[in-house]
């Protein structure tokens, strides 16, 4: 009986022991622009067999300069078969071609719509690539930099206004960022959805304190951008951000928030 009592605790401890951690992946492939930027921050260069081609696009990627030294490849079935990744990071919209499915793990990252979701994804990617400590270090740095942004004393109304009159609404990463620096989103004031169109006339009537525009619209390559330069909008103050800082839930969120706050202080 005493022998049985000694064995039982050992059995309980063995049964409740956590599963062994998976070894860090050695051949990571990204099929997601936002994953590209997280891998650049969290993974070893030697671990990554390919980022997406957009990783080097200065208009879309906040880490385009750094990505030039990393390999890129399109996410075709042939590429997946040739590179033989052991971890593929994609988006919910991407389906792995049946002929390319192999012996690899897959991590799917949805579009981040808030800073808290960025933090969650940093932890997910850091754990998946085998460097959770790097994730916590990055999060601590981002938290500190965001905490250093001065608290606003007023709350002006701003519209994130894009080519062809599209306006970004609530429940988005841009809206989260606007609230962080003390801006009220015109879309929320007007009760607009996540994405809506506002004509020049409607914008003039609404008269927000600021228009937030993408730096790429400083030039006028087409009629969609031309409307942002209409004389009727010239009286409205502008805040400018590169699209690459807002298109993804990445550490660039901090840069964008800092830039908005700095421009508002001016």
Secondary structure, DSSP 8 states (H G I E B T S, - for coil): -HHHHHHHHHHHHHHHS--------SSEEE--HHHHHHHHHHS-GGGEEEB-GGGG-TTT-TTHHHHTTS-B----HHHHHHH--SEEEE-TT----GGG--S-EEEE-----SHHHHHHHHHHHHHHTT-HHHHHHHHHHHHHHHHTS---S---EEEEB-GGGEEE-SSSHHHHHHHHTT-EEHHHHHT--SEEE--HHHHHHH--SEEEEEGGGGS-SSHHHHGGG-GGGTTSEEEEE-GGGTSSSSTHHHHHHHHHHHHHH-
